[in-house]
Amino acid sequence: MEQIYEKLGVSRAVYEYGEEALAALRSRFDEIDRTAEYNQCKVLSAMQENRVNATHFAATTGYGYDDEGRDNLERVYAAVFHTEAALVRPQITCGTHALTVALSANLLPGDELLSPVGAPYDTLEEVIGIRESKCSLKEYGVTYAQADLKADGSFDYDAIRSAINGRTKLITIQRSKGYATRPSFSVSQIGELIAFCKSVKPDVKVMVDNCYGEFVERLEPSDLGADMVVGSLIKNPGGGLAPIGGYICGTRECVERCAYRLSAPGLGQEVGANLGLMPAFYQGLFLAPTVVAGALKGAVFAANIYEKLGFSCVPNAAEDRHDIIQAVTLGSREAMVAFCRGIQAAAPVDSYVTPEPWAMPGYDSDVIMAAGAFVQGSSIELSADGPIRPPYAVYFQGGLTWYHAKLGILMSLQKLVEAGLVRLPA
Ligand SMILES: *Cc1c(COP(=O)(O)O)cnc(C)c1O
């Protein structure tokens, strides 16, 4: 084993350091595997109930009328998320698009959107109109209110109660921290928040941005009262096989409006050819629980390696996981570059390229990114990125297999050791 890792560029010292950390993680990994087992059963049961068969994998083109593969996939998703309905489409281009459809379909001029968990994910700022943008919700007369989290990251129930008013139509809860420093929320915390909001205003609708959270726990927010859960197929639920797409699972009322918004009033879910993507969508969903487990093991392994070396990690080495993202504060530009070069060098695709910090639209500092993915930008595949500014943290996520995630983390450590930025304890 040491030899094959040496061939890949991992020294014996780094490999052995990793094995030592790993030896203490067996019970954590067992727990992750048990969740994957449960979720595998959940997905299988949904596929069996809906009698998935080879005809569902046929390609359709044009309008896509009577696309039974597409319609049945939506029934399978609804069964997995325990919702009345689902919209799962390659025409939903990414997570931001799925969220935009869900929001704009369910908010009308004069309505207010409330985020009770602080600022939403960066790309939603323009969707909502927090940052001025053409075609934002704000431009269409939808206002936005926000209740920030308390300093300790918990919900500020008083602030939320006073933010809910007669115009509050939809409440948006982001499960994952995304690229913020707040904690990610467990499904049970989200359930409590939903119950609270509905106790203040029984007819308010709640949407959960479920990105990066799917299959991390046994329950999903739709099990605890969310009217819609929304995410990207090039993250967790696509299992690494979906090359595009997004989903919205929820009540029939909400999902129907989403379908009318996505295609056209009157057309709704009836149109939208599957373009031959059904095999990838079905098989990706089938693999998703195991893929998510691999990514989670990678995140736990990274936190345990880097925390022991003195770097602060969010979540920390011991915490429960509510999404697949791992932040490691490396403290310097050089360390961020070395870390990302290690992740890149471990990739199956583009392993020979060297990531460099670069200016990116929407950021006020240079950004470094490492990704060698089969699907462009797919963040269920192993990737790392971060803005080059204090506290110099990299956000690390994904890995289609645990072994690849492991190699990526070992390579990141190797590059830090080679650059003289980390000394392994003797
Ligand atoms: C990734 C992500 C999004 C946006 O998804 P894209 O596919 O990048 O558009 C939204 N919210 C959260 C929490 C995310 O992690």
The ligand as an SDF file (V2000), in Angstrom:
LIG
                    3D

 15 15  0  0  0  0  0  0  0  0999 V2000
  -24.2370   25.4050   -4.3250 C   0  0  0  0  0  0  0  0  0  0  0  0
  -25.2540   26.1100   -3.5380 C   0  0  0  0  0  0  0  0  0  0  0  0
  -26.2280   26.9160   -4.1460 C   0  0  0  0  0  0  0  0  0  0  0  0
  -26.2240   27.2360   -5.6170 C   0  0  0  0  0  0  0  0  0  0  0  0
  -26.0380   26.1850   -6.4470 O   0  0  0  0  0  0  0  0  0  0  0  0
  -25.3520   26.3520   -7.8870 P   0  0  0  0  0  0  0  0  0  0  0  0
  -25.5990   25.0240   -8.4810 O   0  0  0  0  0  0  0  0  0  0  0  0
  -23.9110   26.6580   -7.6710 O   0  0  0  0  0  0  0  0  0  0  0  0
  -26.0740   27.4330   -8.5980 O   0  0  0  0  0  0  0  0  0  0  0  0
  -27.1800   27.4960   -3.3400 C   0  0  0  0  0  0  0  0  0  0  0  0
  -27.1710   27.3230   -2.0150 N   0  0  0  0  0  0  0  0  0  0  0  0
  -26.2500   26.5790   -1.3940 C   0  0  0  0  0  0  0  0  0  0  0  0
  -26.2890   26.4260    0.1030 C   0  0  0  0  0  0  0  0  0  0  0  0
  -25.2580   25.9420   -2.1310 C   0  0  0  0  0  0  0  0  0  0  0  0
  -24.3470   25.1960   -1.5070 O   0  0  0  0  0  0  0  0  0  0  0  0
  1  2  1  0
  2  3  1  0
  2 14  2  0
  3  4  1  0
  3 10  2  0
  4  5  1  0
  5  6  1  0
  6  7  2  0
  6  8  1  0
  6  9  1  0
 10 11  1  0
 11 12  2  0
 12 13  1  0
 12 14  1  0
 14 15  1  0
M  END
$$$$
